Amino acid sequence: MSPDSAVPPLTVAIDPPTLTRREEQVLYWCSFGKTSWEISQILDCKESTVNFHVGNVLRKLSVHSRVAAVIKALRYGILSHQSSVS
């Protein structure tokens, strides 16, 4: 087999998942280590609502923890421009 006939590795462009504005806000505050209760106070909503959004973020990013979600969001560039989401 010659080098010219070698098949290049398959490159798949993976688009980042689409998060709602509120999910981005919750993820932003998670990146600072805020608890659900603290985020609920910052965003003026119920703690259960924050947990609902966290669950959506975890599902959309296919991860099992907030830390993993933040890391994956940074890799996707989702959090890189979030300095004024609050």
C-alpha positions as CSV (number, residue, x, y, z in Angstrom):
1,M,0.0,0.0,0.0
2,S,1.5,3.3,-1.0
3,P,1.3,6.5,1.1
4,D,-0.8,8.1,-1.6
5,S,-3.5,5.4,-1.2
6,A,-3.7,5.8,2.6
7,V,-7.1,7.1,3.8
8,P,-6.7,10.2,6.0
9,P,-8.3,10.0,9.4
10,L,-11.9,10.9,9.5
11,T,-12.5,14.4,10.9
12,V,-15.9,15.1,12.2
13,A,-16.9,18.7,13.0
14,I,-18.9,18.6,16.2
15,D,-21.0,21.6,16.7
16,P,-21.5,22.8,20.3
17,P,-24.9,22.2,21.8
18,T,-27.3,25.1,21.9
19,L,-28.0,26.3,25.4
20,T,-30.7,28.8,26.3
21,R,-29.7,32.1,27.7
22,R,-30.8,31.0,31.2
23,E,-28.8,27.7,30.9
24,E,-25.8,29.8,29.9
25,Q,-26.3,32.0,33.0
26,V,-26.6,29.0,35.3
27,L,-23.5,27.4,33.8
28,Y,-21.6,30.7,34.1
29,W,-22.3,30.8,37.9
30,C,-21.5,27.1,38.2
31,S,-18.1,28.0,36.7
32,F,-17.5,30.1,39.8
33,G,-18.4,27.2,42.1
34,K,-21.8,28.7,43.2
35,T,-24.4,26.3,44.7
36,S,-27.9,26.0,43.3
37,W,-29.2,28.1,46.2
38,E,-26.6,30.8,45.6
39,I,-27.4,30.9,41.9
40,S,-31.1,31.1,42.7
41,Q,-30.4,34.2,44.8
42,I,-28.3,35.8,42.1
43,L,-30.8,35.1,39.3
44,D,-33.9,35.7,41.5
45,C,-35.6,32.3,40.9
46,K,-36.3,29.1,42.8
47,E,-33.5,26.7,43.7
48,S,-35.5,23.9,41.9
49,T,-35.5,26.0,38.7
50,V,-31.7,26.3,38.9
51,N,-31.5,22.5,39.3
52,F,-33.8,22.1,36.3
53,H,-31.5,24.2,34.2
54,V,-28.4,22.4,35.5
55,G,-30.0,19.1,34.5
56,N,-30.6,20.4,31.0
57,V,-27.1,21.6,30.7
58,L,-25.7,18.2,31.9
59,R,-27.9,16.4,29.4
60,K,-27.1,18.7,26.5
61,L,-23.3,18.5,27.2
62,S,-23.5,14.7,27.8
63,V,-21.7,14.9,31.2
64,H,-22.5,13.8,34.7
65,S,-21.3,16.7,36.8
66,R,-21.2,20.5,36.9
67,V,-17.4,20.5,36.8
68,A,-17.4,18.3,33.7
69,A,-20.0,20.7,32.2
70,V,-17.9,23.7,32.8
71,I,-14.8,22.0,31.3
72,K,-16.7,20.9,28.2
73,A,-18.3,24.3,27.8
74,L,-14.9,26.0,28.0
75,R,-13.6,23.6,25.3
76,Y,-16.7,24.4,23.1
77,G,-16.1,28.1,23.7
78,I,-19.5,28.5,25.3
79,L,-18.2,30.2,28.4
80,S,-15.4,32.2,26.8
81,H,-17.6,35.3,26.2
82,Q,-19.9,35.1,29.2
83,S,-18.4,37.9,31.4
84,S,-21.7,39.9,31.3
85,V,-24.5,37.3,31.4
86,S,-25.9,38.3,34.8
